[in-house]
Amino acid sequence: MSSASKPWWIDDLKDVCVQFQLDLSCLVDGELDGIPAARAIAHLETCPDCNSFFDDARSQVRAHREIADPEALIERYASLVGDRDTEREIETIELVHRLSTIFYQLGKAYVLTAIDPDFHTRVFEQCVSVEPTQTEGRGFVDGVLASGRDGAGGLDWGEARHMLNGRLARIEDPLEKGRRLLQEAISADPSHEEARLYLAYVQAHEGKTLRAAASYRQIFRCAIDPANRAHAAVQLGRLYAQQEEYRKAIACSRWVILSGLADEDERFFFVRFNLGVYYADLRDRKRSLAAFRELLDRNPERVMDVVEFFRNATATQAVIGLQAGFAEELLEMCPELFRQPEAPTADVVTAPGEEQ
């Protein structure tokens, strides 16, 4: 795709920066030769955008270290607020976060009621049951109101009670209920990363690509939880691939692999499959084959899941078929992909958070 025809919502990331990020991933993996490695380092020294990216990464590392040492974090917080009641402040933060999480859990449940929760596109963990969670939420808010802390966190807890009761019941469309609840979650706690992920998911589902892409990029750059950054990277990669920006999609997948989450968190084991697909779309047969082979080698217990991925990836099969000899090489190198799936013996519940 030429630069003139690129969708206007795409990052202003230069091709050289995309290649740099790919080279950096290879460098850390020990796969980059001396000259390309030197060029990557030289680019980092001269490119403000990439320097900013790595400044953000260093900030993330510092944040993770603080979270790993809660006492030090509390001491730092106390030094910033002076003589204020630190324990009460922290309690207020916990109350606000809990309210935000209740809104988020309900919002997610309504969203997945409106959208088929197929594991190929589901963003996060299994949704909660609506009625018990709504009842629990009302009880929690009533407890805060009864304790006299109705102004905790600067929130209108009475308004929150109305939202969990009559106001929510008056909204008929489940998707709109989900959107409103996710917005309430973010309004209560703007740092609630999971609620932001799901709201971006709703935006993408509705075809609001610009908003969804901007939301995913913000989450990727600022999220504290590495898993949330990885979810954002996966979804952003899917949007890039839809716009045939395969190098950017590859960069997103390689970040997840480089982070270690593709091996350490089963929710992200599929990322190497996505990588193989994007390389196939880019007509890079060698790297595509390597990605599929590595996926199978690292996840022998998930072979049938991978087989199912491949059976459903009809567009990728077509791309492979158009490249002379590709299908034959794939059969020779990854024969497991062509196994016949076993007949199901019972209803299958997919593992939460798989989003191939």
C-alpha positions in Angstrom: 0.0 0.0 0.0 1.5 3.4 -1.0 1.9 6.1 1.6 -0.7 8.2 -0.3 -3.3 5.5 0.1 -2.7 4.8 3.7 -5.8 5.2 5.9 -5.6 8.5 7.8 -6.2 6.9 11.2 -2.9 5.0 11.0 0.0 6.2 13.2 2.4 8.6 11.6 5.1 6.0 12.2 7.7 6.0 9.5 8.5 2.8 7.7 12.1 3.1 9.0 10.7 3.2 12.5 8.6 0.1 11.9 11.6 -1.7 10.6 13.7 -0.5 13.5 11.2 -2.0 16.0 11.3 -5.3 14.2 15.2 -5.1 14.1 15.2 -4.4 17.8 13.1 -7.4 18.5 15.5 -9.5 16.5 18.4 -7.9 18.3 17.1 -8.9 21.7 16.3 -12.4 20.4 19.9 -12.7 19.2 18.9 -12.9 15.6 20.3 -9.6 14.3 23.8 -9.4 12.7 26.3 -6.7 13.7 25.7 -4.2 11.0 21.9 -4.1 11.2 22.2 -4.0 15.0 24.5 -1.0 14.8 22.0 0.7 12.4 19.2 0.1 14.9 21.2 1.6 17.8 22.1 4.6 15.6 18.5 5.1 14.7 17.5 5.1 18.3 20.0 7.9 19.0 18.7 10.1 16.2 14.9 9.5 16.2 12.8 11.5 18.7 9.7 9.3 18.3 11.6 6.1 19.0 13.5 7.7 21.9 10.1 8.7 23.3 8.9 5.1 23.0 11.9 3.8 25.0 11.4 6.5 27.6 7.9 5.2 28.0 9.2 1.7 28.3 11.6 2.7 31.1 8.7 4.4 32.9 6.8 1.1 32.7 9.8 -0.8 34.2 9.9 1.7 37.1 6.2 1.4 37.7 6.4 -2.4 37.8 9.2 -2.3 40.3 7.1 0.0 42.6 4.1 -2.4 42.3 6.4 -5.3 43.3 7.3 -3.4 46.5 3.9 -2.1 47.9 5.5 -0.7 51.2 7.9 1.4 49.2 5.0 2.6 47.1 3.0 3.6 50.1 6.0 5.5 51.6 6.4 7.4 48.4 2.7 8.2 48.2 2.9 9.4 51.8 5.9 11.7 51.1 3.9 13.3 48.2 0.7 14.0 50.2 2.5 15.1 53.3 0.5 14.8 56.6 -2.7 13.5 55.0 -4.2 10.3 56.3 -2.5 7.8 53.9 -4.5 4.8 55.0 -7.8 6.6 54.5 -6.7 7.9 51.1 -5.7 4.3 50.1 -9.1 3.0 51.3 -10.8 5.6 49.2 -8.8 4.6 46.2 -9.8 0.9 46.8 -13.5 1.9 47.1 -13.5 3.8 43.8 -11.6 1.0 42.0 -14.1 -1.6 43.3 -17.0 0.5 42.1 -15.3 1.0 38.7 -14.7 -2.8 38.5 -18.3 -3.6 39.2 -19.3 -1.2 36.3 -16.7 -2.8 34.1 -17.8 -6.4 34.9 -21.4 -5.6 34.2 -20.5 -3.7 31.0 -18.4 -6.5 29.8 -21.2 -9.0 30.4 -23.7 -6.9 28.5 -21.3 -6.4 25.6 -20.7 -10.1 25.3 -24.4 -10.6 25.4 -24.8 -8.4 22.4 -21.7 -9.7 20.5 -21.1 -13.3 19.9 -18.3 -14.2 22.4 -16.4 -16.3 20.1 -12.8 -17.0 21.3 -11.3 -15.6 18.1 -12.3 -12.1 19.0 -13.0 -12.1 22.7 -10.7 -9.6 24.5 -10.6 -10.7 28.0 -11.7 -13.2 30.7 -15.1 -14.9 30.9 -17.8 -12.5 31.7 -19.7 -12.6 35.0 -23.4 -13.3 35.5 -25.3 -10.1 35.3 -28.0 -10.4 38.0 -25.8 -11.5 40.9 -23.1 -8.9 40.0 -25.7 -6.2 39.8 -27.2 -7.2 43.2 -23.7 -7.3 44.7 -22.9 -3.9 43.2 -26.1 -2.4 44.8 -25.2 -3.9 48.1 -21.6 -2.6 47.9 -22.8 1.0 47.1 -25.5 0.8 49.8 -22.8 -0.1 52.3 -20.7 2.9 51.3 -23.7 5.2 51.5 -24.6 3.8 55.0 -21.0 4.4 56.2 -21.4 8.1 55.5 -18.7 8.0 52.8 -21.0 9.1 50.0 -18.4 11.6 48.8 -15.5 9.2 48.7 -13.2 9.9 45.8 -15.3 12.8 44.7 -18.0 10.5 43.3 -21.7 10.7 43.5 -22.4 7.4 45.1 -26.2 8.0 45.1 -26.0 8.4 41.3 -24.0 5.2 41.1 -26.9 3.5 43.0 -29.4 4.8 40.5 -27.3 3.5 37.6 -27.2 0.0 39.1 -30.9 0.1 39.6 -33.7 1.8 37.6 -31.6 3.8 35.1 -29.8 0.7 33.8 -33.2 -1.2 33.4 -34.5 1.6 31.2 -31.8 0.9 28.5 -33.1 -1.8 26.2 -30.1 -2.4 23.9 -27.6 -4.7 25.6 -24.7 -3.2 23.7 -25.7 0.3 24.8 -26.0 -0.9 28.4 -22.5 -2.3 28.1 -21.2 1.0 26.6 -22.8 3.1 29.3 -21.4 0.9 32.1 -17.9 0.9 30.6 -18.1 4.7 30.4 -19.2 4.8 34.0 -16.3 2.6 35.0 -13.8 4.9 33.3 -15.5 8.0 34.7 -15.1 6.6 38.2 -11.5 5.4 37.7 -9.9 6.7 34.5 -7.0 4.3 35.1 -9.1 1.2 34.8 -7.3 -0.5 31.9 -9.6 -3.4 31.3 -12.7 -1.1 31.0 -10.7 1.0 28.4 -9.9 -2.2 26.5 -13.5 -3.3 26.3 -14.7 0.1 25.3 -12.1 0.1 22.4 -13.4 -3.4 21.6 -17.0 -2.0 21.3 -15.7 0.8 19.1 -13.9 -1.6 16.7 -17.0 -3.8 16.6 -19.1 -0.8 15.5 -16.6 0.1 12.8 -15.2 3.1 14.6 -11.7 2.2 13.6 -10.1 5.6 14.3 -11.4 5.7 17.9 -10.6 2.0 18.5 -7.0 2.3 17.2 -6.4 5.5 19.2 -7.7 3.8 22.3 -5.5 0.7 21.8 -2.4 2.7 21.2 -3.0 4.7 24.4 -3.5 1.6 26.4 -0.4 0.0 24.9 1.7 3.1 25.7 0.4 3.7 29.3 -0.9 0.5 30.8 0.8 -0.8 33.9 -0.3 -4.4 33.5 1.8 -6.0 30.8 -1.1 -8.3 29.9 -3.3 -5.3 29.1 -0.5 -3.9 26.9 -0.4 -7.3 25.2 -4.2 -7.4 24.7 -4.0 -3.9 23.2 -1.1 -4.9 20.9 -3.0 -7.9 19.6 -6.1 -5.9 18.8 -4.1 -3.1 17.3 -2.3 -5.6 15.2 -5.6 -7.0 13.9 -6.7 -3.4 12.9 -3.3 -2.9 11.1 -3.7 -6.2 9.2 -7.3 -5.2 8.1 -5.7 -2.2 6.5 -2.9 -4.3 5.0 -0.3 -2.6 7.2 1.3 -6.0 7.7 4.7 -4.7 9.0 3.0 -2.8 11.8 0.9 -5.8 12.6 4.1 -7.9 12.8 5.6 -5.4 15.1 2.6 -5.7 17.4 2.9 -9.5 17.5 6.6 -9.4 18.0 6.3 -7.2 21.0 4.0 -9.7 22.7 6.5 -12.5 21.9 9.4 -10.4 23.1 7.6 -9.6 26.3 7.6 -13.3 27.1 3.8 -13.4 27.5 3.3 -15.7 24.4 5.1 -18.4 26.4 4.2 -17.4 30.0 0.5 -16.6 29.7 -1.6 -19.2 27.9 -4.0 -16.4 26.8 -1.4 -15.3 24.3 0.0 -18.6 23.0 -1.8 -17.9 19.6 0.3 -14.8 18.9 2.9 -16.8 16.9 0.0 -18.0 14.7 -1.0 -14.4 14.0 2.7 -13.7 13.2 2.7 -16.6 10.7 -0.4 -15.2 9.1 1.0 -11.7 8.8 4.2 -12.9 7.3 2.2 -15.0 4.8 0.3 -11.9 3.8 3.6 -10.0 3.4 4.8 -12.9 1.1 7.6 -13.7 3.5 7.3 -17.4 3.3 10.5 -18.3 5.3 9.4 -16.3 8.3 5.8 -17.5 8.1 6.9 -21.1 8.1 9.2 -20.5 11.0 6.5 -18.9 13.0 4.0 -21.7 12.5 6.7 -24.3 13.3 7.8 -22.5 16.5 4.1 -22.2 17.6 3.7 -26.0 17.3 7.0 -26.8 18.9 6.3 -24.6 21.9 2.7 -25.7 22.4 2.5 -29.4 21.7 -0.5 -29.7 24.0 -2.4 -27.2 21.9 -1.9 -28.7 18.5 -5.6 -29.3 17.9 -6.4 -25.7 18.8 -3.8 -24.6 16.2 -5.4 -27.0 13.7 -8.7 -25.3 14.3 -7.2 -21.9 13.9 -5.8 -22.9 10.5 -9.0 -24.5 9.4 -10.9 -21.3 10.1 -8.2 -19.1 8.5 -9.7 -19.5 5.0 -8.3 -16.1 3.8 -4.8 -17.2 4.9 -5.2 -20.5 3.1 -6.0 -18.6 0.0 -3.0 -16.4 0.3 -0.8 -19.5 0.8 -2.4 -21.1 -2.2 -1.5 -18.2 -4.5 2.2 -18.5 -3.7 3.8 -21.3 -5.7 5.1 -24.1 -3.6 4.1 -22.5 -0.3 1.4 -25.1 0.6 3.7 -28.0 -0.2 6.4 -26.5 2.1 3.9 -25.9 4.8 2.7 -29.5 4.6 6.3 -30.8 4.8 7.4 -28.5 7.6 4.1 -28.4 9.7 2.2 -31.6 8.9 0.3 -31.2 12.2 -1.7 -28.3 10.7 -3.4 -30.8 8.3 -4.7 -33.2 10.9 -8.3 -34.0 10.8 -10.1 -32.5 13.9 -11.4 -35.0 16.4 -15.2 -35.4 16.6 -16.5 -33.4 19.6 -17.9 -35.5 22.4 -19.4 -32.7 24.5 -19.9 -29.0 24.4 -16.5 -27.3 24.5 -15.8 -24.2 26.7 -12.9 -22.3 25.3 -10.2 -21.0 27.7 -10.8 -17.4 28.7 -9.0 -14.6 26.9 -8.0 -16.3 23.7 -8.1 -13.7 20.9 -6.5 -15.1 17.8 
